[in-house]
Amino acid sequence: MKKKLIYHTLTTLIISTFCLSASAQQTQYSELIITEMEFGTAIEWTTYNEKNTKAFVIEKSTDAVNFEEVVTLDPIRNNKHKKGYSYVDLGLGTKGEKVHYRIKGVHNDGIFSQGKMAAVTKKHQNHFAVSNFEMNESSNEYTLYYTSMVEGDMQMDVVAREDASILQTEFYQASIGFNKLELDLKTIASGNYELVFTLDNETASVVLIKSGEALPENLMSQKPSEKSNN
C-alpha cells in the first residue's frame, strides 16, 4: 500500500509541476483594444510575460467561430517589462459588418496561448485597399499590389504634388481578390507625384518620386479635370 501511495503521490506531483510550468511559460495579455478607422482597423494589446514566446498571430472572424490569420509578428523579446503592440489591419469589409479579433501566442515548445477576444462593427465601407507599390525607374517598371471586393474600372490619376494638377489619367480593370497591376508611367518625367486610385467610390493613394528630365510641355499644360464616378 505504501508503494502505491508513494507512486500515486509522485505521479500527481509530476503532473502538477508540469501544468504549473507550462502555465508560467504562457504569454500574459492585457485588454485587446480595437479601433475602427476609415482605412482599416487598429489592433493594440500589451503583454506582461513573453518568456518562451516565439511569435504572435492576429486572427479575425465574422462569426467568432471560424478564424483566419491576419498577420504573424515577432515578439519584442524583452522579458523584464510590459510591451505594447499595435497593428493596422487593412482587410476589406462592408459597413455594418461585425469583425472579431484575437491574439494567439505561439511558444517555442509548441504550446499556444489565446488572448482575449474583441469585436468591432465596421462604420466605413472598405472594399478596396492598396498593400504595396514597387518601382524600378531604370527599367520603367511600376507595380501596384491591391485587394478588392468588387470588380470594375479602377481610375488612376497622376497628380503633381506641387500644384495638384492632374498629368495623366488611366483606367484599369479590377478583379475580386488580390491584384498585381503593372502601371504605365513611362511618359511621366522628373518630379514628385501622388498616384490616386479610385474604385467603387473609394480612393487610395501612393507617392511617386521620379528623377531625370524635366516634364514635357504637353504634360505641364494639362489642367485638373473632374474624376470619374466609376
Buried (B, 14 or more C-beta within 10 A) or exposed (E): EEEEEEEEEEEEEEEEEEEEEBEEBBBBBBEBEBEBEEEBBBBBBBBEBBEBBBEBBBBBBBEEEEBEEBEEBEBBEEBEEEBEBEBBBBBBBEEEEEBBBBBBBBBEEEBEBBBEBBBBEBEBBBBBBBEEBEBEEEEBEBEBEBBBBBEBEBBBBBBBEEEEBBBBBBEBEBEEEEBEBEBEBEEBBEBEBBBBBBBBEBBBBBEBEBEEEEBEEEBBEBEEEEEEEE
